[in-house]
Amino acid sequence: MRSLILFFILVVTYSFVKTEDSIVPEKDKGKRTIVSHVGLIHVKGNKLVDQNDTPVGLHGMSLFWSQWGGKFYNADCIRWLRDDWKCTVVRAVCGIQSDGYLAYPEAELAKITTVIDACIDLGIYVIVDWHDHSAEKHLQQSKEFFRKIAYKYGSAPNLIYEIYNEPLKVSWENVIKPYAEEVLKVIRQYDPDNLVIVGTPHWSQEVDVAARKPILDTNIAYAFHFYSSDGWHKQNLRDKVLGAMKKGAPIFITEYGLSEADGNGAIDTVETAKWFSFVDEYSLSTCNWSISDKPETSAAFVREVDSLGGWKDSALSLSGKIIRNRIRNLNGPLFEILKSAGK
């Protein structure tokens, strides 16, 4: 009987070992990738760390709402973001309301899984974002969505869950935290150790409030969002992040823009520089909003572009040019390490 129990434990333990070799296509096995180099992202204190417990910062792009920016949800686009923009992470944004997942669950899920498959194939990280402002009203749909994702991809170290994009002005303790705990139970049935990011009150800005009553799990981070040209997103929000970190909360900036919060307005270069300096000082991970050719300041493109990548500099907006250059500078050294290791 003891030998049978031991065998069962070994089988279960083995099934959750996060090794990229088990999920990479045969043609790519043996190649060094971002994920094989960095390993499973996990929390240590108030930091996100790599497989060697060394603090790590991921930097990449967020796609636009899946129901409106779905043309970019393809493998060629993701490959271009890795190879040209040097993204180490891509955020797949599952739009929920407004003809999104609630209306067309199979179509929106298919877009998200296409991006997940591409990121696994390319060896970079993917954030699966439940892009909802009222997720507590859609708890059952959220649980079913993440059950499917965790069941299919829970063994992949590439996967990061973002289970609530931007809560409105609702209670952390009475609304957001109970919702997150319910969704977390579903995820942890199939995926015991991948990073889960939880949105915080007031459009994921009040991370300090969440830090006072943290979720009890070994690998949780809290979402923080900012738009550097918005008049309200200044030192007061940076202070909130610092307050949360002092209480031990790990922070992931899953969405930020160089525009105002509505995606428009002129870029405030002075405040943007302050935010970039803050991110760099504390080695925070970031995803910029967004890969889109919608005519607004935060979009990466100034006109309609081919959804498969290959974008020329002339097609990039001012935001797109600034962000592409920043990501390449931040992540370039890591890609050079991988390039040298492959020689």
N, C-alpha and C positions, 0 to 999 in steps of 0.2 A: 504494500500500500504506500509506504514511504517513497519507494522508487518511482511509483506512478505520479505521486504529488510533485516530486522533484522534477520529473520530466515535464509535467504541465507548466511548472514555474519557468523552466528554461525555455520552453516554446514561447510562452507569453512574453518573456523578457526579450528574446531574440526578435520577436515580431515588431517590437517598438524601437529597435536600434536604428538611429537616424544616420544611415550611410547612403551617400549619394549613389554609389555603384548599383544599388538595388532598384533605382528608379530612372537611371539614365539610359537612353537608347544604346543598343549594342555598339553602334558606330562611334559613339562618343566616350565609351568606357576607357578609363585610364587617363583621360585628359584632365589637366588641372583647371578648375573653375573657381569662381568666387566662393561658391558654397562649399566646395571640397576644401578650400583653403581656410575659410573662416569657421565653418562648422555650424552647429546648432546655436542660434542666438538665444541667450538666456540672461536672466537677471542676477546680478550680484550687488547687493546693497541698492544704491540708487542708479546703478549703471547697467547698460546693456553690454554684454561681453561675448567674446568668441569662445571657441572650444578650448582655448588655453586660459580662459578667465581674464583675458586682456580686453580692456574697454574698446568698443568698436562703434564706428559711426557709419550707417548706411545712408547713401544719398542717391536719389533717383527722381522719377516723375510719377505723378498721378495721372491716370487716364481721366477723361470726362465721364459724366453720367452715362451708364451703359446704354440707356434707351435713346440717348441723343448723340452720343459720340461713338456708337458701336462700330463704325467703320475702322477705327483704329485697334479694335480688339482682334488682332491677327498676329501670327507668328513672325512675319516679316517686319512688322512695325516694332515688335519687342526686340528682335535681333538688332535692328538699327539703333534702338535706344541703348542696347548693351555695347555694340561695336563702335558707334560713332559718338554718342553722348556719354559713354562710359558709365551707364547706370548700373548700380549694384542691386537696386530694388525697383520694382514697378508696382504701383497700386491699382488694382482692378476694382473699379467702382460699380457696384451693383445698385443701380437706381431702383428704388422700392415703390414709391408712389408715382403719380403722373405718367401712367402707361408703362410703368416699370415692372418689377418682379411680381407685384401683387396681381397685376392684370395678365402678365405673360411669363409665368415662372419658368417654363421650359426654355423659352428663347433667351431670357436673360441669364439663366444658369449656364446655358451653352456658351455664351460670350465669356463668362467668367472662367469656365473650365478651359476654354481655348487659351486664355492668357496664362492660367496656371500651368498647363501642359508646356507652353512655350518657355516659361521661366525655368521649369524643371529641366527641359531639354537644353537650355542655354546656361544653366548653372548659376542663376541669380535668384534673389529672393523675390517673393510676391506677397503683397498684402491683399487679403480678400476682405473688402470693405462693404459692410451692410450700410448703404448710404441713405440713412433715414434720420429724420428729425423727430420722429415720434415712435421709436422702435418698441416702446413698452405697449403700444396699442397693437403691435403686430408680432407679439411674442411667439405664438405658435408657428407662424410662417418663418420667423427667424430661426427658431430651433430646428425646424425641418431643413432649412437651407444649410445650416452649419452641420447638421447631422450628415447630410449627403457629402459635404466637402470633407469633413473629418474622416468619414468612413473611407472615402476614395483616396485621399491624399495625406492622411495622418502620419504615415511613415516617412514622408518626405521632409527633410530638414529645411527645404526652401520656403515652406508655408508659414505665414504669419496671419493671424486672424484679427480683424478690426470689427468688433461686434456691434458697435453703435457709433455712427459717424459724428453727428453733432446734436446732442440733446438740447432742447430749448431751456427756458428758465424753469426747470423742474428740480425737485429735491434729489440730491445725490443719495441720501440715506433711505428715502422712502420710495423712490421711483427707479433711478438708474442702477443703483447697486443691486437691488433685488432682481431686476431684469437680467443684469449681467451674470449674476450667480446662477440663474436658471439656464441661460444659454451655455455657460461654462460647464455645467454638469453634462450637457449633451456632448460637447466637444471632448471632454476628458474621458468619456466612455471609449473613444476610439483613438484619441491623441493625448497622451498623458503629459507631454512636455514641450510642445511647440509654444512659442510666444503668443499670448493673447493681449490685444490692446483694447482698452475700454474708453469710450468717450466720456467727457466730463461736462458739468453743467455750463449753460450759457454759450452754446456753440463750441464746446470743447476748449474753454478758456480757464475755467475755475478748477485747475488741477490741484490747487492748494486745498480746496474743499474736499476733494476726493481723498487726498493724502491723510486727512484727519481720521477717516474711517475706511482704511484700505480693504480691498478684497483679499481674502485668505486663500492664496494659491501661490505656488512656488515660481511661476513664470508669468507675471502680469506686469504690463506697463500701462501708462495712462496717456491718452491722446491729448495733444495740445495743438491748436490752430491759430495762425495769425496772418494778417494781411498788412504788410509794412507801410502802405500809404494810407491806411485808415486812421483817422484822428484819434480813435480810442485805443489803438493797438501800439502802445508805446512802452515806456519804462514800467508803467503799472502792471502790464502783463508779464514783462520779464521778471518783475518782483514776485508774481504769483508762481512762476516756474521755479524760481530759487527757493521760495517758501516750501513748495512741495518737495523739492529735492532734499532740503534740510530735514524734512520729516521721513526721508528714506524712499520716496516715490520715484521710480524710473519713468522718464518722460520720452515719448516718441512724437515728433512733430510730423504727423501723418499728412498734414495739409498746410501749405502756406502759399501766399501769393505776393507779388510786388505791387498789386493794385489795391484799391479799396475793397472792403469786404464783399461788395456786390459784383466784383470782377472788373469794374471800370475805374475811371479816374486816371490822373497822371501818376507816374512813378516817382515816389519820394526817395531820391537817391541817398540822402543823408540818413533817413531812418532805416532804409534798407541796409546800409553799411553797418549800422548799429546792430541790427538783427543778425546779420552775417557774423559779425564779431562775437556776439553772444553765443550763437550756435557753435562756432569754432572753439570758443573758450571752454565750453562744457561738453564738447564732443557729442552733441545731440544728433540723432538720426532725423532725416528729413525727406519729404516728398513734395515736390512743387506742383501746384495747380496751374495749368494742366495741359496735357496733350490734346489740343483742340484748335480748330480753325474758325471757331465762332468769333465774330467781330467784337472782341472785348479785350481790355488791357491784359488780363491774366492769361489769355490764350497764348500758346507758344508760336502760333503762326499768324501772319497778317492777311492771308488769303487762303482759299481752298487748296489743299495739297494732296498729293498721292498718299493714300492711307498705308502704303507698304514701306514707307521710309524713303531714304535717298534725298532728304530735304536739303536744298541749297541754302546758303546763308541768307540770300535775298528773300526767302520765303518766311524767315523767322521774324517774329515781332521783337520789339526791344526787350521785353521780358524773356522771350525765347533765347535771344542771343546772350543775355546776361546769365541766365540759368544754365544753358548748355556749357558756357565757358567755366562757370563755377563748378559744375559737376565733374567736368573733365579735369579740372585742377585738383579737386578733392580726391577723386578716385583714380586718377592717372597712375600714381605710384603703385597702387595695388595691382592694376592691370599689367604694369611693367614687371612686377615680381612674378606674376603668372607667366608672362611671356618668356622671361629668362629661365624659369623653371622648366618650360617646355622645350628648351633648346637641347 
